[in-house]
Amino acid sequence: MKDALPRSPFQVSSMLTLVAITLVAIAVLLLVAWSSARWDTLLRDSAVPLDRLSQSRSFALQAELFTERLLAGDPGSSPSLVQANLQRASHAARAIVNDTTRLGRLEIAGPVSPELRLAVGEYLQVLDDMGRHIRARLVDPAQTSALDLRVMHASLRAAGVRVESVLLADMNGRYAFQRDLDRLIGLLLTAMMLVVIGLRYRASVRQRHALLRLVDSEARLRAFAYAMPDTAFILDREGRYIEVFGMGRSLTPYGHERMVGATVFDYFPRPQAENFVGVVRDALTRGEVVRYEYSLRLAGGTRWFEARVAPVDSMQRVVWVSRDVTERRRAEERIRLHAVALEGTRDGVMVTDLHGRIQSVNRAFTSITGYSEEEAIGKTPGLLKSGRHDPSFYRGIWSALLSGGYWQGEIWNRRRNGEVAPHWMSISAVGEQGHPYEHYVAVFTDISQLRQFEERVSHLANYDLLTDLPNRLRMSDCLETAIAAARRSHTQVGVMLVDLDRFKNVNDALGHALGDELLAGVAERLRKHLRHGDTLGRYGGDEFLLVLEQLRDAGEAAAVARTMNSALDQPFLMRGGQELYIKASIGISLYPEDGDTAAELIKDADAAMYEAKRLGRNTFRYYQEDLTRTANERLALESRLRRALDESMFEMYYQPLVALNSGEVLGAEALVRLRPDGGPRIGPADFIPVLEESGMIAELGRWVQREVCRQGRAWLDAGYDFQLLTLNLSAEEVRRGGVVDNLREVLAETGFPAEKLEVEITESGLMQRGSEALDFLYELKGLGVRLSIDDFGTGYSSLSYLKLFPVNKLKIDRGFITDIPEDQNDVQLTTTIIALARNLGLDVLAEGVETEAQRTFLAEKGCDAYQGYLCSPPVEAAVFQERFLHGRR
Ligand SMILES: Nc1nc2c(ncn2[C@@H]2O[C@H](COP(=O)(O)OP(=O)(O)OP(=O)(O)O)[C@@H](O)[C@H]2O)c(=O)[nH]1
């Protein structure tokens, strides 16, 4: 599109000047025309009166002449002719002031001045006198002589001269204005000439300036064109180089001076040259700038150019500005390759601004995290928070980025589907060189598989392939750790080496494969019998190592050894259907007695194991001989108790509970005893701890509850009434759970009234369970049974707890009663416990009352009831019934 140029102020003023000059010229021409017309008029106005005057004088002279000729007798003259001439002379003189004469279309009617009118009047006067003189001469020539006529004529001439001078004076006046007018016109013409000359001069000066500016501008443009970094050509439509500009011309393969005049066909292969000419013609045809990209083979290799081809319409030429875009194309290519690489990489990439807002993510980000680009952009990386790291972890990342601009490490992220996975992440702060940071770029890899692999490798390094048990290396570490922990907590660690007996025979007889299967079976069996917190490993060959932590005493290790031995009692069923039996010999060593390093303890256990082998296998041995003996005794007791449980060798004894004020037997405390079985006598104080440690206590507890309720029901059914039967719950029994359920079941089954059953729990047992005890007691209480706290005073009851416990009774431990009333401390304590119970609204019963003095003391202090030898020791049910229930039927 061609734009109309706006008019410059210079053009506008030039035009105004031209118009003004034209108007002035027209005015001057009009003035000239007017002046010339006036000149005509003036000349005519001046000539006509003079002419009339001259006619008048001429007619007067004629009249005079005809008079003389008539007098002289000339027949050609006559009086009428004289008269006619006189009249004509008079008429002509009058016409000077009165007559209007027409000259063509112009009417000459000069203004008549009074001076003229006066002069003409005088002239007519003289003419009249002359006419009279002439007529008088004609009548009487003697009277009036020719001289008279001559004199008259002279008067007439003088009057005529006066008229003439007036006329000339008039004319002079008129000529003065006309001359002024002519001078004015002359001045105007001169001024106009000067203005025109001035304008012409100014125009020529301007033209010169414009030319200079043009030259200057062209020089600038040329300098600019030469200095520009691009290459520019002016080409005609045939592809001929008209001019070459620009610094970039050095990039042209040919010296540009040489190029001018040549055509593109001289330098480029025909197809390419034709393309160039095509572009030139396209630009010319379309009349607009055409863009065109092309490449040239130059000395340094192929280079790319981007051309803008602009038509110069009027000349049928184009300006071809060509820029070397090789670097840009390479940069673009690099960017494209980077983008492709970024999109193609398996690493997740996330770019955030400095506030942590995600601005861009790649494809791998989406595949690793499950979040699409749209979902991620604008959010913060908090999107991926797994909850596995505490705030200080993230603070650490930020402080590393802010101080060093870089962080690298493992981070757990959450996928969109909620899965949590470990990622190895590097975060770098990035920005243009020399500028502050603008973005953070986080690159991360999902290392779940690597972790799994590492775990697998670590598993392989630490675990045995066949049995999947920790291997020797791992077990040594594990033992070291256990020793360190035991050292801190002052507890014992048991080390047990389990070596299969005659395993070689299995291999030899049945083959290695079956041996392997058996080994795996043994590992599985031993693992099943592990206690919580113990660790089993394969130490090598057919040897297993067991680390027992938090060991209370040596006996506990023996119990475990027995469990392991008996775990192998059952045959192993092989895949092939064979049943195999295998036994093991076990060596035990203890930390800290036998050593305080893993190596030492294992060596000791090994020695003990060889001892067990030597003693006939399928047994265990401590590293220290006497420990083995004690353990054996303990094991013997355990098996005796086991048998007693299995064969119902336990029985219940009942000790009466007596009201202190009335002496009435209120009921009995049921106490378990072991029936004589041929072995040494053994009381509850000895067997209850063993039962507790071996876990048999729960079984015994269940039996006791059932037996007491059964007996109570039987007595009630037989018509013996009593207030209550109490039974004991061991703290271990409570810990193992199931008491409430069992009791509920027993009460329901036996039909024994819950309100007649009292459950005693030791104070220390309750305290061990802390706040859980409260829940337990309420559950128990919910059954409707009574609750009492046994051995009160021996623990460290918190009063606040005591207030909360839903108990009915406190039982004062026998230890406080024995020395009453002699021991003042005991007296004081017992008195306080009784007062405390009263204050809390609880019943109070004293155990172990053996003397009357004790009974009296307790009665005085307000104790409710007692039990003890003063009334009766615990007795068999039948005896109790006989002695204390009979009278109650
Ligand atoms: N199948 C199988 N056998 C193994 C493996 N590791 C060790 N053994 C074999 O286990 C046997 C261990 O023998 P020993 O413990 O020395 O002797 P033993 O026959 O068990 O007899 P005692 O230990 O003295 O009761 C050797 O025959 C070893 O070859 C294993 O991974 N697979």
The ligand as an SDF file (V2000), in Angstrom:
LIG
                    3D

 32 34  0  0  0  0  0  0  0  0999 V2000
   22.5040  -80.4360   51.9210 N   0  0  0  0  0  0  0  0  0  0  0  0
   23.3410  -79.5870   52.4740 C   0  0  0  0  0  0  0  0  0  0  0  0
   24.3020  -80.0400   53.2780 N   0  0  0  0  0  0  0  0  0  0  0  0
   25.1450  -79.1720   53.8710 C   0  0  0  0  0  0  0  0  0  0  0  0
   25.0650  -77.8310   53.6130 C   0  0  0  0  0  0  0  0  0  0  0  0
   26.0360  -77.2130   54.3440 N   0  0  0  0  0  0  0  0  0  0  0  0
   26.7090  -78.1680   54.9890 C   0  0  0  0  0  0  0  0  0  0  0  0
   26.1740  -79.3810   54.7020 N   0  0  0  0  0  0  0  0  0  0  0  0
   26.5730  -80.6310   55.1890 C   0  0  0  0  0  0  0  0  0  0  0  0
   26.2100  -80.7510   56.5500 O   0  0  0  0  0  0  0  0  0  0  0  0
   27.0710  -81.6380   57.1320 C   0  0  0  0  0  0  0  0  0  0  0  0
   27.5330  -81.0870   58.4350 C   0  0  0  0  0  0  0  0  0  0  0  0
   28.2470  -82.0250   59.0730 O   0  0  0  0  0  0  0  0  0  0  0  0
   28.7300  -81.9130   60.5620 P   0  0  0  0  0  0  0  0  0  0  0  0
   27.9010  -80.9040   61.3020 O   0  0  0  0  0  0  0  0  0  0  0  0
   30.1550  -81.7250   60.5660 O   0  0  0  0  0  0  0  0  0  0  0  0
   28.4040  -83.3320   61.0740 O   0  0  0  0  0  0  0  0  0  0  0  0
   27.0420  -83.9850   61.3030 P   0  0  0  0  0  0  0  0  0  0  0  0
   26.8600  -85.0780   60.3220 O   0  0  0  0  0  0  0  0  0  0  0  0
   25.9450  -83.0440   61.3770 O   0  0  0  0  0  0  0  0  0  0  0  0
   27.2570  -84.6830   62.6740 O   0  0  0  0  0  0  0  0  0  0  0  0
   27.3160  -83.9250   64.0710 P   0  0  0  0  0  0  0  0  0  0  0  0
   27.2720  -82.5030   63.8310 O   0  0  0  0  0  0  0  0  0  0  0  0
   28.5570  -84.3700   64.6940 O   0  0  0  0  0  0  0  0  0  0  0  0
   26.0940  -84.4100   64.7550 O   0  0  0  0  0  0  0  0  0  0  0  0
   28.2120  -81.8820   56.1560 C   0  0  0  0  0  0  0  0  0  0  0  0
   28.0340  -83.1310   55.5200 O   0  0  0  0  0  0  0  0  0  0  0  0
   28.0390  -80.8100   55.1240 C   0  0  0  0  0  0  0  0  0  0  0  0
   28.3980  -81.2140   53.8640 O   0  0  0  0  0  0  0  0  0  0  0  0
   24.0380  -77.3700   52.7500 C   0  0  0  0  0  0  0  0  0  0  0  0
   23.8730  -76.1820   52.4830 O   0  0  0  0  0  0  0  0  0  0  0  0
   23.2210  -78.2730   52.2020 N   0  0  0  0  0  0  0  0  0  0  0  0
  1  2  1  0
  2  3  2  0
  2 32  1  0
  3  4  1  0
  4  5  2  0
  4  8  1  0
  5  6  1  0
  5 30  1  0
  6  7  2  0
  7  8  1  0
  8  9  1  0
  9 10  1  0
  9 28  1  0
 10 11  1  0
 11 12  1  0
 11 26  1  0
 12 13  1  0
 13 14  1  0
 14 15  2  0
 14 16  1  0
 14 17  1  0
 17 18  1  0
 18 19  2  0
 18 20  1  0
 18 21  1  0
 21 22  1  0
 22 23  2  0
 22 24  1  0
 22 25  1  0
 26 27  1  0
 26 28  1  0
 28 29  1  0
 30 31  2  0
 30 32  1  0
M  END
$$$$
